[in-house]
Amino acid sequence: MASKRSNTVPLTISESIYQYLKEEIINNNLKPGQRIKEKEIALLFNVSITPVREAFFRLISENYINIAARNKFVVINPSYSSAKDLYEIVRILDKFAMTKVLINLTADFLVTLKRMTARLEKFYFQNEKGKYLEQNLRIHNHIWVASKNSFLYELLTEIMNKIEIYRKMAKISPYSSNYAFNKSLEDHLKIVKLIEVKDLEGLQDLIDSHWGEEFIREDNDELSKAEAPKQYNNRKSLERDKKVQLKRRQKK
């Protein structure tokens, strides 16, 4: 367990312990299935067991840890199905966020969104999947902030934290599937256009198939031409464009 704690000073000792343990779990410093001992945490913070237990039960209520045999507290071991369930909630909340964004739409928001998407496209052509994922999440964060609903923003952020735990636990490389990588960029380019023309129906249809693409494995990478010829050809075109861009950079 890491010994370094956040410099942020929460309102209570229990809150401080809660935030520390939550960050350790999200950052994978505390591994799925790992036991967390009350006495060790109490010693680390130089406090009694009471605030430690309060923090533990808050983490249990938020599904970060659970109680195993003999009252042992262990980090939750999230499943593939639980991650998929979380993405279902994200889709619903993201649709609502989009309705709020279109109501509160400003020129400044659009300018920033276009600039962020251009940077996303740059990472795509450079095949920088880690940076692409980070920029992808920044874009969604920008959209959720623009909804101007703090409770909605907190809910979405919390769910994404739990999905991140699963991603790290399962050691899933971002966009290991070329299909997922290509589709993600296509989606983001469409999102900009749909927001610009305030096409809520188009945005909601897109959101239904947007979230969770990084869970598609390489063995599911082949898209059936018979099922979706247009999408297949679009992605083949993106692949060709990416290769051309890479060759040009190499020549320079």
Disulfide bonds with the S-S distance in Angstrom:
none
